[in-house]
Structure formats: structure tokens, C-alpha cells
Amino acid sequence: MGKTLYDKIWDAHVVHRYENGDCIIYIDRHLVQEVSSPQAFAGLRDAKRAVHRPRASLATPDHNVPTTSDRAIKIDDPESVEQLRLLIENTRDTAMPYIEMLDARQGIVHVIGPEQGFTLPGTTLVCGDSHTSTHGALGALAFGIGTSEIEHVLATQCHVMKKSKTMRVALDGALGAGVTSKDMALEVIGTIGTAGATGHAVEYTGAAVRALSVEARMSLCNMTIEAGARTGMVAPDDTTFAYLKGKPMAPMGEQWDRAVTYWRTLASDADAAYDSELKIDASKIAPRVTWGTSPEDSLPITSAVPSPADYKNADKRAAVERSLAYMGLTPGTRLADIKIDRVFIGSCTNSRIEDLRAAAAVAKGRKLASHVRAMVVPGSGLVKRQAEAEGLDRVFQDAGFEWREPGCSMCVGMNPDRLEPGERCASTSNRNFEGRQGKGGRTHLVSPAMAAAAAVTGRLTDVRRL
């Protein structure tokens, strides 16, 4: 029987197999940020252990950093200040590569990893952040780990885990105008639910996936964790290789040629078997928006807010009632009639140059609705520079958007960029849980183009109309 992409990378990294099914796997790359790493470094010091391979890690601050121009001198939260300080000290003391806050390369770890060529096909990559699945877009086996696991990886460059089941999600057909990989992700999650891929490594296949850029594939793999999966993956191809070629930390010269030869072998075999499969006609996907407090609560923008009575399961009815109460929505309300207060374009899901281009194309020549406050937060300093070179910053500012410095920003509410209680936001981030973007904040997940459309109309809007 043939092997899947996941099988091939897994088998190449198993160091030891235990009788109970646990395996020790070797970890090639490790991304480090300020929120999840302090306890791990402290654990190493207490145990008098060294970092085994400092150069196999790459660190940068992202969650706690302010996104205003004065961020180097204005961090008000004491806990954030301490976490940022410890990241500097821990990386310095261990000789770990560190991209500081004011470095042009600084940004969200899941943006800078691929951007620097640190993320490579066929590798195992971990980070103390659940959305590490993003890196699977380049054909890597990438997943989030906890604090104690970070300590173990730093000390041994290995990780103990059971092999995941495999799921193939085939998206065939061509996406329609105004439809993006963010909509694909919301479609998948809406179809199988937030637990539908639990315990699985998801591989995305099909013509619609192959037609995506690497950046769009990152958005798709990023959201895989919201379906309960361990990771999301796309087999590397010529699109992947073109994206990586010339990146600062990617192989070069003869090493590049040897790497590509190996990477081409990673595609799943034609006779590979998956534990489960899902097929979706991508041509039927419409721009989607979430209405509730879970990523699975999404519908086409042409739909209306559902009623609890629409659901047969009592637990689901109760969940819908709670969501609607928190979101302040009435069943039957057209999604396109929902007025918004804020717009956030950014996060590790949608803050890359292609995302900003898509949003700017909608914002160009238009103005924010008078009651809306909107911000654009590039995923890295390099994305910001590229956008400014293309004049995208002027497009946004002319329309009334705030143009910010890179960071996680409003996605996670661990920094000054937050929603106030009751504020409703069209957001390009990945989670719409209660309080995710600020206590009492109400989040509607959308694509960058849909977010820009909401900003200029003042309500959730079908971008195809613009």
C-alpha cells in the first residue's frame, strides 16, 4: 500500500516506537515567541540543561507587541513587558537566533517562518502556538505544542506523540469571483464541525488547492486546527519551490537541487489510503461569514442568521441560543444587514501581501463608513515594506484605515488592540470565541476582501457586489 504525505514525513522522523503506540520523533525546526516560552527556558535552567540545537530554533516577539509607531517605548502591561524581556534574555543566553521587535524582519512567527525559508517541505516543525499548522502549506509536518513539550524539544530536539490518523479533503473545481481560501476553510469547518478532524492530519488536495498560491494555502492550513485536526498539509509542488527559492534560510546551489529532488518524492502515492475523506465542489463555495461563537458557525453571506429551532440536537440548540445571545443577533436577520463597528485585517491567517492586496483592491477609491474604525496590521515588517512599496498603505489610509506595525494585534486580545464590550468586528483572524478579541467583543470571521467590503459599507457585505 502506498504512503500519504503525512506517512512519508512521519516515517522519516521516527526515532523510537513504544509498545503503547507512542513514538519519539525528531524535530527539525522550532519557532519561539514570548508567550509560551518563558516557563520552558526556566525549566531548563532549573534542571541545569542546555538547549540542544539553538540554531534549529528561530525566535521573535509577536503576541504582546503593540502595533503603534511608538511601540518600542510604550508597552503598558507589566506582564507583556516581562515576557518580552525574558525572550530577549533567554535567546541571548542560549545563542538562539532572535529577530527583535524593531528588526525589519520581525512579525508573526507563522508569517516569518515561511518568509525566511525557515519552513521547508519534508521537515517537522513545532511552536508553542496552535496555529503552527499554517506551515503545512509548504509540505511540512507542523503542529503546536505545550510549554512542557517546548522544554523537551529545546533539551532533546525530539517530541513524544502518537501517530495521527489521516484525512484527505479534496477540493475540486474552480473558485468563483470574490471567493478565497479563507472561504474554503470556513466551508470545510462548517461541513465537518470543530471536532470533525480530531486526531487527524488533514491533507488538502484537488484542482482548487493546486491553483492556490502558497500564501493562500497557508490560510487554509492555518484554519485546519479549528476543525480539531492536529495539522493541515499540502504536498509541495512547483508553486512551493518557486515560493521558497532564494529565501534567506532556504538551501542554495547544489543543496537546493538535492532538496527539490527529495521534495518531489513527498507527494502522496496514488494508492495511498486515508482514514477518512471529504470531497467538496469548490465552484459552489460562496464568500462566507461566521454568525456565532465558533468557527463552525458560518454561512454564505447571502444567508440569514439561523434559529435554534433549525437544529434537532438539544445540545446544539442550546449552543446556538447562547451564541445568538452573546452575539446580539435575532434569527432570520439577513447576514448582509448586520451592522459592524470595527474591522481588523491581520493575524497569522490573513496578513500577508496577497491578503493586503485583496483588501486594498476593495478599499481603493472608497471611504470607511462613518461609524466604523478599521485597522490593517501587516504580518511582518517585510510585508509592511512591500505593501508600502506598492502604495497599499496610501490606499488604506486614504480610505480611512489605520496602518499599523506588525504583530498578532487584535486577533488574540493580549495587547492594546482590543474590542470594547458589545463592539462588533469583521475580522480576518481565525477564532470568534467569546471574548477572543476583547471582553464582550463580537467577532465575525471573513476574508480580507470581505473585511474591506464591510469597512466601506458599514455592514457585513457580499464583496461580489463591489
C-alpha positions as a printed Julia matrix, in Angstrom:
466×3 Matrix{Float64}:
   0.0    0.0    0.0
   1.23   3.48  -0.86
   2.03   6.21   1.66
   0.46   9.59   2.25
   2.47  12.8    2.55
   2.0   12.58   6.32
   3.19   8.96   6.4
   6.36   9.79   4.49
   7.4   12.66   6.75
   6.42  10.77   9.9
   8.38   7.64   8.97
  11.45   9.72   8.12
  11.45  11.28  11.61
  10.62   8.39  13.96
  13.49   7.81  16.4
  11.82   5.16  18.55
   8.48   3.35  18.8
   6.99   2.28  22.14
   4.66  -0.69  22.58
   1.78   1.59  23.62
   1.89   3.41  20.26
   3.84   6.45  21.43
   6.75   7.45  19.26
   9.76   9.67  19.68
  10.06  11.84  16.58
  12.89  14.13  15.65
  12.01  17.83  15.34
  13.83  19.75  12.61
  12.64  23.28  13.33
  11.2   25.18  16.3
   9.62  28.64  16.27
   9.71  30.51  19.58
   7.69  33.52  20.79
   7.34  35.36  24.07
   4.08  33.96  25.48
   4.68  30.2   25.6
   8.46  30.01  26.08
   9.44  31.63  29.44
   8.43  28.64  31.57
  10.24  26.25  29.22
  13.51  28.14  29.49
  13.08  28.38  33.27
  12.59  24.61  33.39
  15.84  24.08  31.52
  17.71  26.3   33.95
  16.22  24.53  36.97
  17.26  21.16  35.54
  20.67  22.53  34.52
  20.09  21.52  30.91
  21.28  23.3   27.78
  19.41  23.98  24.56
  20.43  21.06  22.36
  20.42  22.81  18.98
  19.95  26.59  19.3
  20.29  27.11  15.54
  17.32  24.82  14.93
  15.09  27.46  16.53
  14.05  30.94  15.45
  12.53  33.42  17.89
  10.63  36.69  17.57
   8.06  38.61  19.66
   4.55  38.77  18.21
   1.64  38.27  20.64
   2.32  41.09  23.1
   3.93  43.73  20.91
   1.94  46.94  20.35
   1.3   47.8   16.72
   1.57  51.59  17.04
   4.63  53.51  15.86
   5.73  54.22  19.44
   5.67  50.56  20.43
   9.33  50.46  21.46
   8.7   52.89  24.31
   5.04  52.32  25.13
   4.16  48.89  26.47
   1.81  49.44  29.37
   1.09  45.9   30.52
   3.7   44.68  33.09
   3.22  41.01  32.16
   3.85  41.79  28.49
   6.97  43.76  29.38
   8.26  40.83  31.42
   7.56  38.24  28.73
   9.28  40.35  26.09
  12.27  40.91  28.39
  12.59  37.18  29.09
  12.52  36.31  25.4
  15.47  38.63  24.8
  17.41  37.21  27.75
  16.62  33.57  27.01
  17.62  33.76  23.36
  20.77  35.72  24.16
  21.85  33.3   26.89
  21.34  30.28  24.63
  22.68  31.8   21.37
  19.31  31.2   19.72
  18.6   33.25  16.57
  16.36  36.16  17.57
  14.58  38.74  15.44
  14.0   41.72  17.69
  10.95  43.97  17.73
  12.48  46.78  15.68
  14.1   44.48  13.1
  12.53  44.81   9.64
  12.03  41.03   9.61
  10.0   40.93  12.85
   6.46  39.71  12.64
   4.07  36.89  13.48
   6.0   33.62  13.8
   3.73  31.89  11.28
   4.43  34.62   8.75
   8.2   34.96   9.22
   8.9   31.19   9.22
   7.93  30.68   5.57
   9.06  34.19   4.65
  12.62  33.48   5.82
  12.76  30.0    4.29
  12.93  28.53   7.8
   9.88  26.4    6.96
  10.79  23.72   4.43
   8.98  20.76   2.83
   9.5   17.39   4.45
  10.52  18.83   7.81
   8.92  18.59  11.22
   8.23  21.98  12.77
   6.75  22.9   16.16
   5.82  26.05  18.04
   4.02  26.84  21.27
   1.02  28.09  19.34
  -1.94  26.12  18.0
  -1.86  27.7   14.55
   1.51  26.15  13.72
  -0.5   24.07  11.25
  -0.01  27.07   8.92
   3.39  25.74   7.87
   1.89  22.56   6.47
   1.08  24.64   3.39
   4.69  24.09   2.32
   4.57  20.34   2.81
   5.92  20.33   6.37
   4.57  18.34   9.31
   3.87  21.28  11.61
   1.9   21.38  14.85
   1.55  23.27  18.11
   2.97  22.05  21.41
   2.57  22.96  25.1
   5.04  24.57  27.49
   6.44  21.32  28.94
   6.81  19.99  25.4
   8.68  23.14  24.37
  11.15  22.47  27.18
  11.58  18.88  25.98
  12.18  19.95  22.37
  14.7   22.57  23.46
  16.58  19.97  25.51
  16.43  16.99  23.16
  15.25  18.16  19.72
  12.67  15.39  19.99
   8.97  15.08  20.81
   6.84  12.19  22.08
   3.48  11.64  20.43
   1.22   9.09  18.79
   0.83   8.99  15.05
  -2.3   10.78  13.84
  -4.98   9.38  11.6
  -5.11  10.83   8.11
  -7.9   12.68   6.33
  -7.97  13.81   2.73
 -10.04  16.89   1.91
 -10.39  17.11  -1.86
 -11.48  20.5   -3.18
 -12.05  20.27  -6.91
 -13.46  22.78  -9.35
 -12.54  26.47  -9.62
 -13.28  29.14  -7.03
 -15.68  31.84  -8.12
 -15.0   35.57  -8.11
 -14.58  37.0   -4.62
 -14.07  33.57  -3.06
 -10.79  32.79  -1.3
  -9.0   30.07   0.64
 -10.44  31.61   3.83
 -13.89  30.8    2.49
 -12.68  27.3    1.63
 -11.52  26.84   5.21
 -14.81  28.07   6.66
 -16.68  25.79   4.26
 -14.71  22.75   5.43
 -15.14  23.6    9.11
 -18.82  24.33   8.6
 -19.23  20.94   6.9
 -17.46  18.7    9.44
 -17.63  20.86  12.58
 -14.95  21.9   15.04
 -14.39  18.29  16.1
 -14.72  16.73  12.67
 -11.0   16.23  12.15
 -10.0   15.48  15.74
  -6.97  13.22  15.88
  -6.25  13.63  12.17
  -3.62  15.12   9.96
  -5.55  16.71   7.1
  -4.12  16.77   3.59
  -5.75  19.18   1.13
  -5.85  18.03  -2.47
  -7.7   18.82  -5.67
  -7.58  21.32  -8.5
  -8.82  24.23  -6.35
  -5.98  23.67  -3.87
  -3.33  23.32  -6.56
  -4.5   26.6   -8.07
  -3.86  28.45  -4.79
  -0.71  30.44  -4.12
   1.46  29.3   -1.21
   0.15  32.25   0.83
  -3.44  31.19   0.21
  -2.54  27.61   1.15
  -1.18  28.96   4.43
  -4.57  30.48   5.27
  -6.25  27.14   4.54
  -3.8   25.11   6.64
  -3.87  27.74   9.4
  -7.6   27.21   9.94
  -7.33  23.41   9.96
  -6.79  23.43  13.7
 -10.29  24.93  14.04
 -11.71  21.63  12.76
  -9.94  19.8   15.59
  -7.09  18.5   13.44
  -3.51  18.08  14.59
  -2.22  19.68  11.41
  -3.09  20.6    7.83
  -0.86  19.89   4.85
  -0.48  20.46   1.12
   2.01  18.39  -0.86
   4.89  20.53  -2.18
   4.9   21.29  -5.9
   6.41  23.76  -8.36
   4.39  26.55  -6.76
   6.03  25.72  -3.42
   9.53  25.57  -4.89
   9.13  28.9   -6.69
   7.99  30.49  -3.42
  10.98  29.16  -1.47
  13.75  29.67  -3.99
  16.11  32.44  -2.86
  14.63  32.77   0.63
  17.39  33.67   3.15
  17.3   30.39   5.1
  16.4   28.05   2.24
  19.01  25.73   0.66
  21.08  27.19  -2.16
  23.14  25.95  -5.08
  23.69  22.2   -5.18
  21.87  21.8   -1.86
  18.78  23.41  -3.42
  18.83  20.95  -6.33
  19.17  17.98  -3.99
  16.41  19.32  -1.75
  13.94  19.77  -4.63
  14.7   16.26  -5.86
  13.75  14.92  -2.43
  10.76  17.22  -2.0
   9.24  15.89  -5.23
   9.06  12.43  -3.65
   6.81  13.64  -0.84
   3.55  13.7   -2.79
   1.08  11.08  -1.56
   1.21   7.88  -3.59
  -1.68   7.18  -5.92
  -2.64   4.09  -3.92
  -2.26   5.73  -0.51
  -5.15   5.06   1.87
  -6.63   7.67   4.22
  -8.64   7.02   7.36
 -11.35   9.39   6.14
 -12.09  11.54   3.12
 -14.19  14.59   2.3
 -14.99  15.92  -1.16
 -16.17  19.47  -1.81
 -17.03  21.2   -5.07
 -15.09  24.45  -4.74
 -17.09  26.08  -7.53
 -20.15  26.07  -5.25
 -18.44  27.88  -2.34
 -19.64  31.44  -1.73
 -17.99  34.13   0.4
 -18.68  33.05   3.99
 -19.08  34.79   7.33
 -19.45  33.46  10.86
 -22.56  34.37  12.83
 -21.86  32.6   16.15
 -19.03  31.98  18.6
 -17.39  29.0   16.91
 -15.62  28.83  13.54
 -18.12  26.16  12.51
 -20.9   28.76  12.8
 -20.51  30.12   9.29
 -22.83  30.55   6.32
 -22.71  32.11   2.86
 -23.11  35.9    3.1
 -26.38  35.5    1.18
 -27.91  33.57   4.12
 -29.74  34.63   7.26
 -28.98  34.12  10.95
 -30.22  30.63  11.87
 -32.73  29.78  14.58
 -32.12  27.29  17.39
 -35.23  25.53  16.13
 -33.31  24.66  12.95
 -31.25  22.13  14.91
 -32.54  18.72  16.06
 -29.79  18.08  18.62
 -30.68  19.58  22.02
 -27.06  20.39  22.89
 -26.6   22.17  19.58
 -29.83  24.13  20.06
 -28.59  25.28  23.45
 -25.22  26.25  21.97
 -26.92  28.26  19.23
 -29.11  30.05  21.77
 -26.04  31.0   23.79
 -24.17  32.15  20.69
 -27.04  34.32  19.46
 -27.46  35.88  22.91
 -23.75  36.69  23.11
 -23.62  37.98  19.54
 -26.79  40.03  19.97
 -28.41  38.56  16.86
 -32.01  37.67  16.01
 -32.86  34.54  13.99
 -33.88  35.36  10.44
 -31.79  38.53  10.19
 -30.01  38.68   6.85
 -26.27  38.43   7.39
 -25.84  41.3    4.94
 -27.96  43.5    7.24
 -25.67  43.12  10.27
 -24.05  46.44  11.11
 -20.4   46.39  12.25
 -18.33  48.79  14.37
 -14.77  47.61  13.78
 -12.71  45.92  11.08
  -9.48  44.04  11.65
  -7.3   42.94   8.74
  -4.34  40.94  10.02
  -3.37  37.81  12.06
  -1.4   34.71  11.11
  -4.38  33.72   8.94
  -4.62  36.75   6.64
  -1.83  39.32   6.97
   0.42  38.5    4.04
   0.98  40.67   0.98
  -1.67  38.91  -1.11
  -4.22  39.44   1.67
  -3.44  43.15   1.82
  -3.63  43.45  -1.96
  -7.08  41.85  -1.96
  -8.35  44.18   0.75
  -6.8   47.25  -0.89
  -8.47  46.41  -4.2
 -11.84  46.79  -2.46
 -10.87  49.85  -0.4
  -9.34  51.77  -3.31
 -11.32  54.9   -4.14
 -13.76  54.32  -1.27
 -14.1   55.64   2.28
 -14.81  53.94   5.58
 -18.4   54.1    6.75
 -18.64  56.99   9.19
 -19.24  54.8   12.25
 -16.5   52.24  11.52
 -12.96  52.1   12.88
 -10.68  49.83  10.84
  -7.05  48.78  11.12
  -4.64  46.93   8.86
  -1.8   45.08  10.59
   0.82  43.52   8.26
   2.11  40.11   9.29
   5.75  41.17   9.24
   7.99  44.13   8.66
   8.85  42.78   5.22
   5.17  42.54   4.31
   4.76  46.13   5.52
   7.67  47.31   3.38
   6.36  45.51   0.31
   2.89  46.95   0.81
   4.31  50.45   1.16
   6.43  49.98  -1.96
   3.23  49.08  -3.83
   1.33  52.03  -2.36
  -1.16  49.87  -0.48
  -0.61  51.84   2.72
  -1.77  55.01   0.94
  -4.84  53.23  -0.41
  -5.82  52.16   3.09
  -5.05  55.49   4.73
  -6.88  57.45   2.03
  -9.91  55.29   2.75
  -9.62  55.97   6.49
  -7.97  52.73   7.71
  -5.26  52.78  10.37
  -1.93  51.48   9.04
  -0.09  49.61  11.8
   3.19  47.92  12.7
   3.41  44.09  12.52
   2.19  41.78  15.28
  -0.66  39.5   16.32
  -2.69  42.57  17.22
  -6.45  42.2   17.69
  -6.54  38.51  16.83
  -5.87  37.42  20.39
  -6.55  40.44  22.62
  -3.25  40.11  24.51
  -2.09  43.59  23.53
  -3.67  47.07  23.35
  -5.6   46.24  20.15
  -8.9   45.02  21.58
 -12.62  45.25  21.09
 -14.72  47.0   23.71
 -17.74  45.18  25.18
 -20.53  44.97  22.64
 -18.42  46.1   19.67
 -18.99  44.05  16.53
 -15.99  43.33  14.3
 -15.48  41.91  10.82
 -12.15  40.15  11.3
  -9.74  38.21   9.11
  -8.47  36.27  12.13
  -9.14  32.61  12.92
 -11.25  32.45  16.08
 -14.56  34.01  17.08
 -14.83  32.63  20.62
 -16.48  34.69  23.33
 -14.03  37.4   24.38
 -11.37  36.31  21.91
 -10.76  39.86  20.65
 -11.67  41.57  23.9
 -14.14  41.01  26.72
 -17.67  41.2   25.33
 -16.42  41.72  21.77
 -18.38  40.15  18.91
 -16.34  38.68  16.06
 -17.41  37.77  12.53
 -14.7   35.84  10.63
 -14.33  36.83   6.97
 -11.74  37.02   4.2
  -9.64  40.18   3.68
 -11.77  41.32   0.74
 -14.95  40.75   2.74
 -13.48  42.68   5.67
 -12.69  45.64   3.43
 -16.19  45.48   1.97
 -17.66  45.61   5.49
 -15.44  48.57   6.35
 -16.63  50.74   3.48
 -20.31  49.78   3.71
 -20.6   49.64   7.49
 -22.17  46.19   7.49
 -21.38  42.63   6.51
 -21.4   42.76   2.73
 -21.13  40.39  -0.21
 -17.87  41.59  -1.76
 -19.06  40.39  -5.15
 -21.43  43.37  -5.19
 -18.44  45.73  -5.04
